[in-house]
Amino acid sequence: MSNNRKLISNQLREEIAKELGVYDQVKQDGGWGNVPSKTCGNIVSKAIEIANRAAQNS
């Protein structure tokens, strides 16, 4: 089942991947397919943290 809605922009996802040190792997492999699910979960957690901070500051 595919969901076309993007919850995290590509730019934010790439910035967080760089921060977590996995962006080079994504670029080398040509996509997100080989990124471990734990790492993807860490990216989502970081995005939620950023969104919560933004909501508190507004």
C-alpha positions in Angstrom: 0.0 0.0 0.0 1.6 3.3 -1.1 0.9 6.6 0.4 1.9 9.6 -1.7 1.6 12.1 1.1 4.9 13.4 2.3 5.0 14.0 6.0 8.7 15.1 6.0 10.1 17.2 3.1 13.0 15.9 1.2 15.1 18.8 2.4 14.4 18.2 6.1 14.9 14.5 5.7 18.3 15.1 4.0 19.3 17.6 6.7 18.5 15.2 9.5 20.3 12.4 7.6 23.4 14.6 7.4 23.1 15.3 11.1 22.8 11.6 11.9 25.7 10.8 9.6 23.8 8.6 7.2 23.4 11.0 4.2 26.6 9.7 2.5 25.1 6.1 2.6 21.9 7.4 1.0 23.8 9.1 -1.8 26.2 6.2 -2.3 23.3 3.7 -2.5 21.2 5.9 -4.7 18.2 6.1 -2.3 16.7 5.3 1.0 16.1 1.6 0.3 19.2 0.3 2.1 18.9 2.6 5.2 18.1 0.6 8.2 14.7 1.0 9.7 16.2 2.0 13.0 17.9 4.9 11.3 14.7 5.9 9.5 13.0 5.8 12.9 15.6 8.1 14.3 15.0 10.5 11.4 11.3 10.6 12.1 11.9 11.1 15.8 14.2 14.1 15.1 11.6 15.5 12.7 9.0 15.3 15.4 11.3 17.0 17.9 11.9 19.8 15.4 8.2 20.2 14.8 7.4 20.3 18.5 10.0 23.0 19.1 8.6 25.0 16.2 5.1 24.7 17.6 6.2 25.8 21.0 8.0 28.9 19.6 5.0 30.1 17.5 
